Structure formats: structure tokens, C-alpha cells
Amino acid sequence: MTGYQRVLLKLSGEVFGGGRVGVDPDVVQKVAREVAAVVRAGVQVAVVTGGGNFFRGAELQQRGMDRVRADYMGMLGIVMNCLALQDFLEKEGIETRVQTAITMGQVAEPYIPRRAIRHMEKGRVVIFGAGMGMPFFSTDTVAVQRALESRCDVVLVAKSGVDGVYTADPNLDPTATKFDELSYDEAIARGLKIMDQTAFALCGENKLPMVVFGMEPEGNILRVVQGEKIGTLVSAG
């Protein structure tokens, strides 16, 4: 068994939509099955999701909408993804709590780091919703911040359509090569876009490792947690 006892899983909103607007229940059920397998293996799990299957603040801004309001809409989209994942996790028999950065008492707990840690210690999955609760922050940065505050051992970045960090976008550049390992300084210097630069810098400063890997085939999340060398390990070097 690997040294990962507590992990934060970062999922993009596009995963939840299966490439379309809204939530694809079949996809969310598959993700819930994978997360449940990790919990049953004795690992504590927190999750941060994106909301790109509903709204992207930066894109709405380009279409003339106020960026602050657009970002708050994005945060609400994230909460919808969180509730969908909670539902399917509980159908798998896994106790789950959603904590949100924006107070919404009927559907979720407020974000309280020590309570989140306690939930994980009891074997519950904690899903962090509504981003940072402030505009202008990406969910990449939120994932790292939540991982640090809830004392996770690693950030696991599950990607759809790519299986690690490459020198360029492998879907556009056939000569792109994959990194097995990479330092945060190198990732920032090369301007690699797999996560935003703020997230990389925050991880690097706090020596928090990150594994970037593909969602396919099913079971990859458990394989990463159990120490298989899948994807790209990004570390402080």
C-alpha cells in the first residue's frame, strides 16, 4: 500500500457532463464507483469538482457578462455537480458530506476545515463545493488550497482525454511527449497548461505532490492511490 492515506481528487466539470452541458448520470455513477473503491481500500478521500459543464466565468465574461456575477454562477454549477456525486456515492453505500464556500444550509454544510478532517477520519468522503467562494479563483487553485488546509498527502488530478502532462497538447501536436515526473518550477517555466500557474506555485511552495492521470480505463484512481506509476508525478523537485 502506498503512503497516501488522505487524498484530494480534482475532477473537471466536463467529466460530469460527458462532454455536454448538464450532468450525465451514467458518468457520475462510474466516478462514484471508482471513488467508493478507494474508500473501501482504507484511504480517506476529499473531492473538488469544476463546474465547466454548466458555466465558465471567463467565457461568460467574453460574451459581455460581468465577471464577478459569472464566477458566482459557476460556483453554483459546481454545487450541482457535488450533489450529483454525493447522491451516487451514497447509493454505493459511502457516507458523504458536501461542504460549500457559500452558505446554503438546506443542501450542504459550510466549509469548516477541521470538520472536514473529522469526516474523513470517520471514513466519509468530503466534497468541497462552490469553489473558493470568491470570484477570480479557478477550481485548480481551490483544489490545492483545500488539500493543504485538510492536510491531504497528494492532489490527484483526474483528466478526461489525456493521461498525464505532455510537452504540448497531445490532441493537437502528434510530436508531444509525456513526462513521467516533473518539478513545479519546470512546469511553470515551460508554461504547461494542465493546471493554472497559481495552483502549481501553491503546491511547489508547500511541497505538496500532484499526480496528473487519465480517467480511462476504469479503476485508475485506485491504481494511483495504491502506488502504480500512472500519469505524471509533479513534485517540488
Salt bridges, closest charged atoms under 4 A:
GLU14 OE2 - ARG56 NH2 2.30
ASP24 OD2 - ARG20 NH2 3.40
GLU34 OE2 - LYS30 NZ 3.34
GLU59 OE2 - ARG56 NE 3.85
ASP71 OD1 - ARG67 NE 2.93
ASP87 OD2 - LYS91 NZ 2.49
GLU92 OE1 - ARG40 NH2 3.45
GLU95 OE1 - ARG97 NH2 3.54
GLU95 OE1 - ARG124 NE 3.30
GLU109 OE2 - ARG97 NE 3.81
GLU109 OE1 - ARG115 NH1 3.99
GLU109 OE1 - HIS119 NE2 3.11
GLU121 OE2 - ARG6 NH2 3.93
GLU121 OE1 - ARG118 NH1 3.29
ASP140 OD1 - LYS10 NZ 3.53
ASP180 OD1 - LYS178 NZ 3.64
GLU186 OE2 - ARG190 NE 3.06
GLU218 OE2 - ARG33 NE 3.12
